[in-house]
Amino acid sequence: MAERRHGSPAPDTETTVEFEDWGGDDLSGQSHTRVAFVDVDMTEVTNEGAVFTDCAFRGVRFNASAHSDAAFVNCTFTRCAFFDATFTRCKFVGSMFVGCSFDLLKVVGGDWSFAGLPGANLGRASFNGVRMREADLTGARCEGATLRDVDLSGAWFRGATLSRCDLRGSDLSSLDPLTVDLKGAVIDTYQAVVIATALGLTVS
């Protein structure tokens, strides 16, 4: 298990849901606190406004699921699959992801501040208009990913690969260009100035 930012421990869970098939179910309006979901199939679920707090998801399949205005606060996701999942205006504040797959994940809006994605392979994922303040992207592999108009202020990038990543409109103020791979990344004029300044260059 990767360590959460600042060494905070994962919340303890109190109940367990194991090996259940929720495929295609409507989870809208549900509320779960300190529940461990183990090897649960959530493929193609729909979810509007459900709230998961301090929950643990282990081996859960979120493939082709659609979530809007839902919250997964301070949760832990271990070896979960998010193939073609969509999260719109959802909250993942303080959540941690370990060994998960994110192929074709689509995130639109919402708040992922303080989320932990160290070493995550996000190369085929897209994040648009998301708040990701102080997110942990240490060593994240984002080759070819889309991170458009994302608030990444205070985010951790050390060792991240951002080559061919579309970063236009995103806050890169905490990015040290000497510690990441930016080859072929797409940025706007303002971001170019920010990066040049971080390199110690004077832009006139």
Buried (B, 14 or more C-beta within 10 A) or exposed (E): EBBBBEEEEBBEBEEEBEEEEBBEBEBBEEEBBBBBBBBBBBBBBBBBBBBBBBBBBBBBBBBBBBBBBBBBBBBBBBBBBBBBBBBBBBBBBBBBBBBBBBBBBBBBBBBBBBBBBBBBBBBBBBBBBBBBBBBBBBBBBBBBBBBBBBBBBBBBBBBBBBBBBBBBBBBBBBBEBEEBBBEEBEBEEEBEEBBEEBEEEEEE
